[in-house]
């Protein structure tokens, strides 16, 4: 409701503020579709990501408009991951935990099914994620 009230019916993209809000709305909807999909959890007792985790992930994803549709959403045990792949050889994973500032980014590269490069950056930022996504597409 809050997002819909910020976007006018006549022109959803009338300014840069409305554009960023539209991207946030799109990201939030994409994430919510997965977070509330009971088939992604092992049991009904498994903890779902809380509101702050969902909003943090949606905010990061909204900063990457060209990557929104490529992201795989993986909720688990109160956490949330956004995953991007380049075939079977490269993967970038942004992880959001229930703690404050728990945004981490992991990347790996495989050759012949073996990991030849990998790194986990705890307390990552948007710039680092953008850099890893650029690496993914090279």
Number of C-alpha atoms within 10 A of each C-alpha: 5 7 12 12 8 14 18 11 9 7 9 14 16 11 10 9 12 16 15 16 20 19 21 22 20 19 25 20 13 18 25 15 10 16 23 13 10 12 10 13 17 10 9 9 8 12 13 19 20 14 10 14 24 23 17 19 24 23 19 19 25 22 16 16 15 10 13 20 13 12 20 16 21 17 23 17 14 16 20 26 22 22 18 22 19 14 8 11 16 21 20 24 23 27 22 25 22 17 10 11 14 16 23 19 24 18 22 19 19 14 11 8 9 10 12 11 11 13 11 14 14 14 13 17 15 16 9 13 21 14 10 19 21 10 14 19 10 7
